[in-house]
Amino acid sequence: MTVNPDAPRGKASLEVLRAEAHQELDTVIHERLLAGEDPWAFMEELPTVDELVVYLLRADAINANGGQHPSPTREYRVLRQIALEHPALTTTVWRMLGHDELLAPRTIDAQR
């Protein structure tokens, strides 16, 4: 699979975006291992492939807006738009927004 670095990421398929993110994470891991870091010490701090995809798409949105970092309201809209354009990333986006409680399965009150 060939990734065209000139193509806007937002127009790429999720498969291509994930492949690009996976390659980036592999590079980061390789560099940190070459630097002598213990993988047990740093692996949990690395983003998941889907989180990295969201970060890359967010960066594209910032670049498209003249490099201006978004306000909290715009940040929410940018991330929500990413979830709408790539439904498979919805769970990751909500987790990144801190809405983990919306992702947890609801329990039925046993007293009812």
For each residue, the residues with C-beta under 8 A, 3 or more apart:
1: 15 16 19
2:
3: 12 16 19 20 23
4: 7
5:
6:
7: 4 11 12
8: 11 12 60
9: 12 17 20 56 57 60
10: 57 60 85
11: 7 8
12: 3 7 8 9 16 17 20
13: 16 17
14: 17 18 53 86 88 89
15: 1 18 19
16: 1 3 12 13 19 20
17: 9 12 13 14 20 21 53 56 57 86
18: 14 15 21 22 49 50 53
19: 1 3 15 16 22 23
20: 3 9 12 16 17 23 24 53 56
21: 17 18 24 25 49 50 52 53 56
22: 18 19 25 26 49
23: 3 19 20 26 27
24: 20 21 27 28 52
25: 21 22 28 29 46 47 49 52
26: 22 23 29 30
27: 23 24 30 31
28: 24 25 31 32 46
29: 25 26 32 33 39 43 46
30: 26 27 33 34
31: 27 28 34 35
32: 28 29 35 37 39 42
33: 29 30 36 37 39
34: 30 31
35: 31 32
36: 33
37: 32 33 41 42
38: 41 42
39: 29 32 33 42 43
40: 43
41: 37 38
42: 32 37 38 39 45 46
43: 29 39 40 46
44:
45: 42
46: 25 28 29 42 43
47: 25 51 52 55
48: 51 52 92
49: 18 21 22 25 52 53
50: 18 21 53 54 88 89 92
51: 47 48 54 55 92 96
52: 21 24 25 47 48 49 55 56
53: 14 17 18 20 21 49 50 56 57 86 89 92
54: 50 51 57 58 79 82 89 92 93 96
55: 47 51 52 58 59
56: 9 17 20 21 52 53 59 60
57: 9 10 17 53 54 60 61 82 86
58: 54 55 61 62 78 79 82
59: 55 56 62 63
60: 8 9 10 56 57 63 64
61: 57 58 64 65 70 78 81 82
62: 58 59 65 67 68 69 70
63: 59 60 67
64: 60 61
65: 61 62 68 70
66:
67: 62 63
68: 62 65
69: 62
70: 61 62 65 73 74 75 77 78
71: 74 75
72: 75 76
73: 70 76 77
74: 70 71 77 78
75: 70 71 72 78 79
76: 72 73 79 80 97
77: 70 73 74 80 81
78: 58 61 70 74 75 81 82
79: 54 58 75 76 82 83 93 96 97
80: 76 77 83 84 93
81: 61 77 78 84 85
82: 54 57 58 61 78 79 85 86 89 93
83: 79 80 86 87 89 90 93 94
84: 80 81 87
85: 10 81 82
86: 14 17 53 57 82 83 89 90
87: 83 84 90
88: 14 50
89: 14 50 53 54 82 83 86 92 93
90: 83 86 87 93 94
91: 94 95 103
92: 48 50 51 53 54 89 95 96
93: 54 79 80 82 83 89 90 96 97
94: 83 90 91 97 99 100 102 103
95: 91 92 98 99 100 103
96: 51 54 79 92 93
97: 76 79 93 94
98: 95
99: 94 95 102 103
100: 94 95 103 104
101: 104
102: 94 99
103: 91 94 95 99 100
104: 100 101
105:
106:
107:
108: 112
109: 112
110:
111:
112: 108 109
